[in-house]
Amino acid sequence: MRLDTVILLVASALSLNSYGQSMLRVNQAGYRTDDFKAAVYIGPVDSGALQFELLSPEAGAGAIDSVVVYDAWAPAQASARIYFTGVTTPGQYTLSAREKATGKIVDVSMVYIGDDAYSRFDLKELPLNYLRQQRCGYNPVHNSKCHLHDGYVVLSDSLDGRHYDVTGGWHDASDYLQYLPTSAHTVYQLLFAYRQNPKNWADRYDAYGKSGSNGVPDILDEARWGLEWMLKMNPQDDLYFNQIADDRDHKFVGLPQVDSVDYGYGPGAGRPVYPVSGKPYGLQKYKNRSTGEASSLGKFASSFGLGAEVFAELDSAFSASLSVRAQKAYERGVANPGASQTAPCSSPYFYEEDNWVDDMELAAAVLGRLDEAAHYGRMEPITPWMGADTARHYQWYPFINLGHFELAREHGGKYSNEFKQFMRSGVEEVASRGADNVFKAGVPFVWCSNNLTVGFVTQAMLYRELTGDNSFIEAESAARDWLFGVNPWGQTMIIMPEETVSSSPQDPHSAMTDRTVARQPGRDWLVGGLVDGPVYTTIFNNLWGVHLRRPDRFAAFQGPEVVYHDDYSDYSTNEPTMDGTASMAFFLSRLCR
């Protein structure tokens, strides 16, 4: 097909108003030549009355493998999956839907096919862009310093009021709280992504996050920034901190360097630091439900342990220090089983982590204690959210159990087959939940559903690579594609550079994009961030203070059960998070060839 014909097709489709908004959903990054390839149609026209065509000015027509009609994804009246895995010739294509009876074009979407689909945007480095602007202490993006007086111990009896230097690390999300559980997971994910793909990372920034090579891959600079903060959060053998600040943080909306919240030490003069605790606590009205310390101590141990391994050749003294800390944290975790939750204060929201054996399994596996790791792993064969219909906020965290992978990858080891089966069972649960809907969406739409989707993609990819079993390739690909626009809203769930994709979050929940705070709204600072993602409508309707501040451009696709809003004021679906973003590092590095 001639290029001018393709342009006319697109222009014609874009001018259509009678059917409302776009109805074709494609992976906006593109599809690699050997990918499992599918797009989705949702709209008011019966799928059987439509003809779908894939055309390229360079490669000509690409054969559609099949079209499978599904029950409508409300509020759309019709839906279908369009398969084109057999199209492997690289090029820019148009996917069109036209009425068979009249020839009228209903919609057209651009489709890129090529092995550089992800690497042309250098997607594996994008999460690091977001993490750099999340840095606390010295922030290279703002070239400023913040929260230099942290912190004063609370809820620790004899240590209450004592000051420890815990400045550093990352802000958790778009507020400025800092949590050990999410930070440690972020560190581990970065180290894991590097270990699995050590030759795949750029060196464009120094240790402080400023532009300029320093001989160390940027992903390790970022991981070390987190590790050095974690060392501060473990200032002595018997003292581990779990959190800096609390929900009083939300009284301030502004840039971090001018944070003026008064926690009782003076405006902006210091924040509380909470210890890891095995007992329920909270400073004001609300309390958590902690049952032990092992969830946090296991995270300390696994991140320190993998850090010791990865940095062994780069900095032997740093590695040795991490190794010692890892062993001590693990032993304390063994002695203090249970989950240590983050602390609420004046509102009821906190990370409600209930499980802990996954953290101890991973720590034991990283430290080479495979028998102990297997013992913990058998206590939770499947991460509980997999196959669940709902969950409390971060109830089962992390969202992927990489301890299973560590045991499964011991080829020929006595635990390998058993833990491969555990990995398969989790993947199978999610795939089964999504089997009957057009998007193959199998994760529960709880707060931070995109983080669950990333966890699923990662586990499915690791399982497939370990075993060669392609049974779940469609579910894996559908979850990946969901993040890149094959979802009801046709929106990437990653904040992408301008003009790289057709629809990406424009108004994420962050002070960086709030015109009342930043004179020059800095969306570019947030590029690479993964937003929370869709939630059940019941969750959205019952959260405190969540609302929309502008007309909803996705109104036509908000279903009765699930919603997503590209709106600053919707902190439940459009806020980028540190740990979710870091969790993408591994699978993005696999996709970038």
N, C-alpha and C positions, 0 to 999 in steps of 0.2 A: 504494500500500500504506500502511496506517495505521502511525504511528510505534510504537504498542504491539506491533504484529505484528513489526516489525523488531527491537525490543528482545527479544522472545521468541525470535526466531531466533538472535540473538547469544548470549543466555543459554543456550539449548539447546546450541549448538555448544561453548560454553566448558565446559559440564558433561560433554562427551563424554570418556570415557577409553578406550574400546575400541579406538580407532585411534591412541592415543598423542598426540603433539604436533600443533600446527597444521600444515596442509599447503598452505594457500593463501599465495602470496607476492605482495604488491602493493607499489607505491611508496607508502611511508608518509607522504611529504610530500603526495602527491596528484598529479593530472594536470591540466594546463591544458586548456582546452576544445579547442584545436586540436592537442594533442599526439597523437603516435602512442601508442596505449594498449594495453598487454598486461599480463596477470598470469600467474602460473605455478602449476600444481598439481604437487606431488610427494607420493606416498603409497603405501599398500599396496593401494588399491582401483583396479582397472583403469579407466583414464580413460574408456573407451567405455561403462562401466556407470554413469557419473555424468551428472547434469544440472546445468549451471552457469547461475545466474540473477543478474542485476544489478538491484537494487530500490532505490527511494528513496521515503521518506515524502512528499517534496515533489513529485518529478518522476515518480513511478510507475515502471514497469518500463523498463529500458534494454536495448535489444536487444544480445545478444552477437553480434558479427560472425561469428566462427568459433571453433572449437576444433581445434587441431592436435596430434595425439599424437606424442610423440617417444620415442626409446629412454630407458629409465629412467636417471635420474641416481643412481648408487649412493650409499647403500644403499637408496634408495626403489625400490619395485618397479614404479612407473608414473609417468609424467609427461606433462604437456600444457601448451601455451601457449593462453591464453584471450584473444582479441582483442576489444576494444570501442572502437576508435577512433571509430566512428560515434556514440557517446554524447557529446553536447556540451552538454547542459543542465546548468548548474551545480547542485551539490547534494551531500549526503552520502548515499552509496549503501552497500548491503551486497552483497558478492559471496558467493554461497553455492554449495556443492557438495553435492548430495544423490543418494542412490542411486535410479536410475530404477525399480528393481523394488519397493523397499519404501518409498520416500519419505523414508528416514532421512537426516537432515542429517549430513554428514561433517565439514564445516567451514564457517565464516563469517568473512569479514574485512571491515573497514570500508574504503571507497574514497571519497576526496574528489575531486570534479571542480570546478575553478574556476580562473579566470585568476590568482587570488591564491594558488595552491597553494604557491608558494615564498616569495612576499613576505609572507604572513601570519606566517611565522616569521622574517622579515627575514634570510633565509639568507645573503645576500651579505655581511653584516657579521660573521657568526659566525667565519670564519677569523681575523679581526683580534682577536677575543676570546682565541683560543688564542695568537696570536703575542704579545700583550701580556704574558701570563704566562710566556712564554719569554724575555723580555728579560733580558740579562746586564748587569751594572753596577748601574744603578738599576732595580728591578723594581716597577712600580706596583701590581701585584696584592698582593704581600707588603709593600709599602711598606718595602722594605729594599734594602740594597746587597750585592753579592757580587762576588767575583773582581776586586778592585780593584788587584791587584798584577801582573796579566798585562802582559807576559810576558817570559821570558828565552829568547833565541835559542839553538836547538840545531841541530846538523848543518849549520852554515854556515861552518865553518872560522874565518876571521878575526873573525867577529861572535859566535862562540859565547860565551854568558854575558852578552852585552850586553842591557840592559833597554830595551824599547820599550813605550810605553803603547798597549795594544791592548784596553783594557777597553771593553765595549759589545757591540752586536749581539745575537744570540739564541743560546740553547742549542739544539743541533741536534735533539734529541729528548727522551727522558726522562732521559738522562744529561746531563752538563754540558759535553761537548766542543763545540767550535765549528769549523766547516769553511767555508772560503771557497767551494768549489764549490756546496754546498747553500744557503749564505747568499746568494750572488750570484744564484742562480736564484730564490730567494725574492724578493729585491729586484726582479728583472726581472718576475716574474709579477705583483707588486703594481702596478708601473708600467704594465705592459701592460694589466692589467684596468682601470686608471684611464683610460689613453689611449683604449681602445676604448669606454668608457662614462663619459665625464667628468662627466656630470650626475647620476649614479646613486648617489652616495655620501654618507653621513651625516657630520656633524661633531659628535660628542658627547664627544670626548676631546681633551686638549691634547697638546702635543708629547711630554710625559713619560708619556703614557698614563693620566693622571688624568682623572676625570670632569669635563667642562666644555668648552664650545666654544672654539676658538682661531682660527676663521676659515679653517682648512685642513681639507680632507676627511681623515678618520681614516686612510684607506688611504695617503695621502701622508705623514702623520705617521709611519706604520709603515715605509714605504719609506725615508723619510729617516733613521730610526733605523738601518736597515741600511746605507745609503749612507755615513753618517758613520763607522760602524765600518769599512767597506771602505776609506775614506780612511786610517784608522789602519793598516790592513793593507798599505798602500802608502806607507810613510813617506818614501821618497825614490825618485827616478826609476828606479833600478836595483835596488830591493828590494821584493819582493812576498811576503807571507806567505800560507800555505795552510791553516794549522790551529793551533788552540790546544788544549793538553792532548792526552792519548792514552788508551789503554785502561786505564791505571792509575786513571783516574777511577772505574772500576767497583768499586774497593775501598770507596767511600763510598756509602751509601744514606741520603739525608736531604734536607732543604731546602737550596737553593743558598746561602743566606746563612750557613750553618754548615759549608760544605764544608771538610773538614779533611785532604784528601789531601796527602801530602808528596811532592813531585816532586824533592826534593833541595834545596829552598830553605827548608824548614821547613813544618810543618803549616798548610795554607791560606795560605801566604805567597807564592804565585806559581806560575804554570804555564808550561810550555815553549811556545814559539811556533816553528812549523816554517816554513821558507821554501818557496816554490814551487821545485821542483827537477825537472830533467829526467833525473835518475839515480835508480835504486832506492835506497831508504833505509829505516831504522827503527832505533830506539835500542837495542832488545834482540834477542830471538830472531828475530822475524819482520821481513821486509822487503817493501816493495811492488815493483811492476814498472814504475815510471815510465819513459817514453821521450822526454819533452820537456816543454815548459812551456805550450804553446799552449792546452790545454784550460782551464786556470785563467786565463791572461792574456786569452783571448777572453771569458771570463765577466766579468772586471774591466771590459774595454772595452765590452761590450754594456750592462752595468748602468750604468756611468758615462755612456755615450752617451745611453741613453734617459732617464736621470736629468737630464742637461743639457737635453734637449728638454722634458721635462715641467715642470721647475722654472724654465724660462726667464723666465716672467712672474711667478712667485711670489717668486723670489730670484735675481736676475741674477748676483750675485757667486758664489753657490754653483753656479749653472749653469755659469758660465765655468770655475770650478775643475774641475768634473767633465768638461767638454769637453776640457780639456788633458790630464787624466789618461787619458781614454778613448783619445785618439790615441796617447799614449805606450805604453799597455798593448798596443794593437793592433800597433804597429810591433814591439814586443818579441816578441809572439806570432808574427808573420810570420817573425822571425829564429830562433825556437826551436820548430819544429813538434814535435808529439807530445803525449802525455797525461801530466799530473802527478797521480799518485794520492795519496790521503791516506795517512798513516803509521800502520802497526800498531806494536805494541810487544811486549807479553807474550802477546797472543792473535793468532790468524790472521785476524781480521776487519778489513776496511778497505773503503773505496769503491774498487772495482776498475775505475775508468773507463778504457776502452781507446780511445774515439774522441775526436776533437778538432776535426775539420773542421767539425762542426756549430756549435761555439762560435765559430770564426773566421768562418764564413759569417754568423752572426747579428751579430757585431761589425761586420763589413764593411758589412752591409746597414744597420744602425742609423747608421753613420757616413757613409752615402751612397756607399760605394765598391761600386756594384752589379756592376761587371764582376768585381771580386775576389770578391765574395760568390757570384756565379754559379759561378766557378771552384771554390771550396770546396764549394758545394752539389752540383755534379755528381760530386764524389768520394764522396758518400754520399746517393744519391737517396732512399733509404728508411732511416729510423732502424732500426738492425739488429734490435732486439728485436721489431719488428713482423713477425709471421709465424714467429718463433722458438719452439721448444718450451721452451727454458730459457735461462738467462743467469746469469752470476755476479753478485754483489751490486753493483748500480749499474754494471754493465759498460758499458752504453751510456746515457750521461747527458748532458744532460737527456733525459727520456722523450718529449719532443716537440721537434721542430726548428722553432722559430718563425722561423728565417732563411728557410725555404721560404715561410712565409706573407708575410714582408716583401717577398720578390721577387714572389710571386704576386699580391699586392694592388696592384702597380704597373699599374693598368688601362691597357692600350694600350702598356705597356712591352715591350721586346723579350724579356724573360724571363717574362712573366706566364703564358702558356699552358704553357710547359715546367714551371714550378714548381707550377702547379695540378695537372699530371699527376703530379708527384712526390708531392704531398699525397694525391691520389686513390689512388695505388699503395699507400701505407702503410695508408690506411684499408681498402682492399680486402683486403690481407693479413690484417689482424686480423678483419675481417668474415668472411672465408672460413674462418678457423680455428674460428670460433664458429658457423658456419652449421648444423651438424648436432646441436647440443645444445640442450636446452630453454631454457637461460638466454641463449643466443647469446653465451656467454662465450668470447672469442677471445684474451685475454691469457695469457701463461704465468704459472703460479702460483709465481712466485719471490718472494723476500723483497721486500716493498713492492709487491705486485701491485696494490694499490689506487692507487698512484701511477701505474702504467702505465695503469690504467683511466681515471684523470682525464686523462692525456695523450691517450689515444685519443678520449675524449669531446670534448676541446678541438679536436683536429685535425679530427675529423669535423664538428663544428659550424662551424668556420672554413671548411672546404672547401665545405660546403653553402651557407653564406652568400655565399661568393665566387662560386660557380658556378650556384647554383639547382638543382644536381643532387641529387635526393632518393633516389638509388639505395641509400644506406646508412642511411636514416632508422631502420630497425628496429634495426640494429646500434648506432647512436648512442644511441637511446632505451633499448635493453636495457642498455647499459653505464651510462647515467645511472641507470636504475632499480635496477641492481645495487647502487649505492652507497646507495640509499634503501630497501633491504629485499627486492628481488626477487633473492634469492640462496638457496642451500640452507638457510641458517641463519635466514632471515627477520629479519635484523638490519641496521639502518642501519650503514654503515661510518663515519659521522660521529657524533661525540659530540654528541647533541642535548639541548636543554633538557628537563628532566623534564616528563613528561606531554604533550609535543608529538607523540610518535610512540609506537607500541606496543612497540618493542624497539630499544634503542640501547645502545652499550657502557656497562656499569655498573662494570666493574672493569679499566680500562685500565692498562697497565704504566706507572706513574708514581709517584714519591714522593708526589705530591699526593693519591693515593687509598690509599696504604698506611697502615693504622691503626697500624703500629709506628713510623711516622715522623711523620705529621701527627695531632695530637690531634683535629682536626676535619677528616676527609677532605674534600678540596676538589674533588670531581668537577666542580662548576660552573666552576671555574677552567679546566678543560680543554674546556669546551663549544666546539664549532667545530672541534676537532681531528679530522683524518682518521687512522684507525688503519691499520697496515701492510696488513692484509688477509690472506686465505687463502694458504697455501703448500702445495706438494706435501708429502705425508706423509713422503717420504724426507728432505726438508729439515728438517722438524720433528724427526724422529727422530735427526738427526745433528748438531744444534746443541749447543754446550756449555751446560750448565746450564739448558736450557729444560725446563719441566715444568708441571704443574697443581697448584695448592694447594687446590682445592676440586672437588667433583663437577662434571662437565661437563654443563651444561644442554642442550647441543646434541649430546649423545652419539648420539642417534638419527639425526642427519644428517651425522655425520662419515664421509666416504667412504673407500674404500681408497686413493684417490689424492690427495685434497685435504682439508685441515682448517682450521678457524678456531675459536679459543677466546676467549671473553670472560672472561679470567682474567689477573690481574696478573702471574703468573709466566711467561706466554707472551709473551716479548718479540718473538717472530718474527711474530705475527699481530695483537697487540692493543696495540702501542705507537704512540701518535700521533707524527707527524713534522712538522717545521717546513715543509719544502719541499713535501711532498705537500699539506699544508693550504693553503699559499699558492697552490698551483697550481689550487685550486678557485675562486679569486676571480673569474676571468673568466667561466667558464661559469655560476656561480651568479648573477652580475650580469646575465647574459643571461636567465636563467630568472625573475628577479624583475622583474615588470612594474610 
